[in-house]
Amino acid sequence: MSKLFSPIQVGRMQLGHRLAMAPMTRFRVDDEHVPLPMVKEHYEQRAVVPGTLLITEATLVSPRAGGYANVPGIWSEAQIAQWRQVTDAVHAKGSYIYMQLWGLGRVANPDVLKKEGGFDLVSSSDVPTNDKAPAPRPLTEEEIHALIADYAQAARNAIAAGFDGVEIHGANGYLIDQFIQDTANKRTDAWGGSVEKRARFALEVTRAVVEAVGADRTGIRYSPWSSFQGMRMADPIPQFSYLARKTAELKLAYVHIVESRISGNADTESTDQLDFFLEAYGRASPVVIAGGYKADSAHEAVDSHYKDYDVVVGIGRPWTSNPDLPFKIKAGIPLRPYEREFFYLPKDPKGYIDYEPSEEFKATQVAA
């Protein structure tokens, strides 16, 4: 039998299989960044196979780290209370849920930042995302430390909301990645100018979160090869090998890495490998691998390509239209195609909570 359906210990969780729902922004959130009631239903539906790990959509750690409308936050009492509804529903199904912690940096919408608190567009340096984007203001030393504290407080709030742990979003060209990669980070102080200094913000955030909630409730996501939002260093291997080694020392619940087949939310043809990262990370803890996986490639990842590591396969888009995805993959039931036109409809239940599990899965529930 495939290792894909053997249990695995990840942090404090005993997962029933090695398929995790990858984080996906869906915009089903109100104007105060509070999840709408349908968010509970959405995650509850996708927790139906017991022992499943769900990783939430990216969730803003604070207003100053934000700058998008209708994405969730985790700083207010109302947000914490609504997320508690979500975590209770997932746990009632026998599954687990981690919150992905997010800061936007230079990719934020300056108008939203101004409207929601008069905040500036900021980043590691004054390099715009592209030639049509506004230039951000480099963060001050004081602001950097304040943002690190925001991540730690957000992690505490997530645990208060019932989450099993948190995943720090260090990937895809958002704030932490803007410090890691030299395409964005041109600093010459303690936060840039060398591999070690560019890694510092990511590692300081991770240490602060570990101190707040424990290493066994902390993960972090990196995307060494992604060119999304102005990323992709000429040679990312030295930078991310260093991060892999230093992250390994922290003994996290897991590290989550994105293969080059995915760049942000789009498929690419690139096939640069992650083996260098895994070799540097060693067997410090399980690794979640994401990157356009489907049923056959998920089996291949755990049973062949990454067989020497404790790998969990993160699957995103196919899970949107297949709430019982682990059951379907195990049973060999064809997956329903996802419908991209419904991915990003703010506050709209269409294409969010209206997919049924398979008849075969329903039959097992009746029998039970």
N, C-alpha and C positions, 0 to 999 in steps of 0.2 A: 504494500500500500504506500501511496505517496506520503512523504513527510509533511505535506501541506496540511494534512488533517490529524497530525499528532499534536498533543498539548505542548505548551511552552511557557516557562515562567518568565515574565517580563516585569521587572520591578516587583511590586506587591501583588501583581495579577497572575493568576493561572489561566492563560488563554486556552480555549478548547481547540483552536486550530491556528493556522499561520496566515490568515487573511485579515487585514485591517482596513477599515474605511479611511481613505486618505482625506485630508482637509480640503473643503471646497466652499468658496465664497458663494452665497446664494441670495443675499439681500432681503431675506424675509424678516426684517427687523424694523421697529418703529423709528420715529425721528429722534428719539432720545437714546437710541442704540440699545433698546431693550428687546430681546427676542419676542416675537409675536407668539400667541398660543400654538400656532401651527408648527413652530420649531420643535416643540415637545413631541408632537405627533410624528414629525419627520424622523427624528432620531429614534423614537420608540419603534417605529416600523422597521428600521434598519438594525435594530438590536434583537430581532426575533430568534436568531440562531444563538443559543446560549454560549457564553465564552468568547464572544466577539469583542474586539477593541474598535471603538469608533473614535476618530480624532475630529474634533469640531472644526468648522470653518474658522479662519483666522479672526481673532477677537482682540479689539484694541485695548491696550493696557491702561491708557489714560487719554483724556481729550487732547493734550498737547502732542501725543504720539499718533493722533488720528488725522482726519482730513478726507474721509469718504463718508457719504450719506448712507444710511440704512445698512450699515454693518454693525455687528454686535460689539458691546463693550463689557468690561468687568470691573468698573470702578464704583458704580452707584448701588445703593440698597435695592432699588427696583430691578436692576440687571441681575444682581446676585439671587434675588428671590425667584425671578423667572427662570434662570439657569437651574436653580434647585428643582424646579418642576421637571426639567429635562433629565437631569441626572437620576432623580427618583424613578422616572419612567424607564430609563435604560437599565437601571439596576434591578427593577422588578422583572425584567425579561432575562435576568441572569447574565447580562453583558456588562462591559466596562466602557468608560468614556474619559478621554483626555481632552483638555482645552488647549487649543493652539494660541499662544500669546504673540501679539503683533504690534509692531510700530512701523509707520509708513515712511517717514523721512521725506526725501525729495520727490517721491511719486504722488504725494498727497495733492488734493485739490486746494489751491490757496484760498479760494472763495469759501470753501467749507471750513477751513482752519480759522479764517477771520470771523465767520458767522458764529462758530461754536466756541469762541473764547478769545478772539483777537490774537491767535498764535501766528508766528512766522513759519514760512516754509524753510525747513532746516535739514541738514545732512552732515556727513563727516566733513565735506568740503563744499566749495561753491560751484561744483560741476553739475550742469543740468542733465536730466535723464536723456534728452536728445536735443537736436538743434531747434525744435519748436517749443521746448518746455522752458519755464522760468528757472533762473539760477537760484538755488537754495542759499541760505546763510549758514556758514559753518557753525556748528554747535560750540559753545564755550565749555570750558572744563566743568564749571558749576552745573550747566545744563546736562552734560553727559552723566554726571553722578546722579542728578535728579531723575533722569530716564532709567538708569540702572535700578534706582529705588522703586520706580513705577512698575518695572517688571516683577520685582520681589513682592510688592504689595498686591499686584494682580494675581500672582501665584497663590498668595494667602487667601485672597478673595475666592479664587477658583476652588480651593479646598473647602472653604466655608460653604460654597454652593454645591458641594457633594461630589466634585470631580475626583477621579481616581489618581489624577496627576495632570501635569501640564507639559506641553511641547513648545519650546521656544522657537519662533519662526526666524531662522537665520538664513533663509533661502530667497531665491527669486527676485533679488534686487530691491528688497525692502530695507528698512533702516539698518539692521545688523549687517546685512550683506554689503551695504554701502560703506561700512567700515572695513569689512574683510577684503574687498577687492580693489585693486589699484586703478580700475577704470573709473571709480568714483572717489576713492580716498587719496587725496594729494597732500594730506597733512604732513608736517615735519616735526610735530611735537611727540608726546608720549603715546599718541593714538594713531600714528601713521608713519610711513617712511621705511618700514621693514616688515618682513613676514610676521615677526613677533608682535610688533606694535599694531599692525592692522588686525591681528587676531585678538587684541586685548579687550575690545568692547564686547565681543561675543563671549569671551571667557569670563569677563567680570559679571556680565548679566547672568551667565550660567551659574557662577559661584554664588551670586546673591540669591538666585532662585533656589539653589540647593540648600543654602543656609535657611531659607524661609520655609521650605516644605519637605526637604529631604531629597537626597540623590535618587532614592528608589521611587520617587514620584515625579522625576524630571527627565524629559527628553529634549533633544534639539534637532532641528532640521537644517541641512546644508544642501546646496545645489552647485557643485564644483564646475559643471560644464555649461550651465544655463547662460544664454545670452539675453534673456528676458530683461527688459527695463535697463538697458545699457550696461549689462554685466559681461562676463566672460573675459577674464584676464588672458593675456597671450599664453602664459603657461600656468594654469591653476594648481599644478601638482605640488610644488613646494609649499604654497600657502595652505592648501587643504590637507596635506600630509602632516604639517605642523599642528593644525587644528585637530586632526584625528588623534594624534598622540596626546595632546594636552586634554582633549575631551575624554579620552580613555582613562586618564588619571582620576577623573571625577567620579567614575563608577556610576554613571547614570542608569536609569531604567532601560533606556535605549538611545541610539542615535538613528536619525532618519535621513536618508540620502536620496536625492533625486537623480535618476539616470538621465543621460543626455537626450533620450528620445522625447523628453518633455521639456519645453521651455515655457515656464509660466503655465498658461492654460492651453498651449498649442502643441501639436505633435511636430517633431522635427525628424530629419533623416539621419541625424548624427548618431554615432554609436561609440563614442568615447567611453571607456570602461571605468568602473568604480573600484576595480581590484586594488589599485594603489591605495585608496582610502581604507579599504578593509584590511590590507596588510599592515598599514600604520596603526589602525585602531585595534587590531588583534581580536581577542575574544573577550574584551572588557565587559561587554553586555550584548544583548541581542541588537540586531540592526534591522530597521524597517527600510525596505527598498521600494521606491515608487518610480513609475515611468512608463505609462501606457500599457500596463499588464492586462492580459486577458486570461482565460482559463488555461490554455495550453502553456503559455509563457510563464504563468505563476507556478505551475508544476515544475517546469524546467528550471526556474530560478532556485527553488529550494532543493530539488532532487539532483541537480546537475551543476549549473554554473556556480552557485554559492553553497554547495553541499558541505563545505568545510566550516561554515559559519552558522550561527543561530539567526536565521533570516525569517522575517515576517514580510509578506508582500502587501504593500499598500495599493489599494485599488480605489480610484475615484469615480470617474464618469460612469462606468457601467453600473455602479451601485445606485446611482440616481434612479434608474428605471427597474432595478432588480433588488427590492428590499431584502429578499432572502438569498442574496448572492452566494454566500458560502454553501448553503444547501444545494443550490443549483449546480455549482461547480463540482461539488462532491458527487452528485447524482448524475452528472453529465447532461443536465437539461440545458438546452440552448438559452443564452442570455437575450433578453429583450433589448433591442438597440436603444441607446440613449437618445434623447431629443434635445439637442443643444439650444434650440429656440426658447426653451423653458428654464435654462440654467439661471439667468440673471434678471428675473422679473421682480422688481421690488414689491414686497408686501402681497404677492399674488400666490394663492395656493396651487394654481395650475402647474402641473409638471413637478410638483413638490411633495404632495401628500396623496396623490391619486393613482399611484402604482400599487397593484395588488401583488402579494406573493404568489408563487406558483400553486396550481391546484394540488400538485403532489405534496407541497409543504403543508397546505391546509389539511390534507388528508391525514398527515402525521399528527397534527394537533387534535383532530377529532378522535383519532385512535388513542392518543395519550389521555 
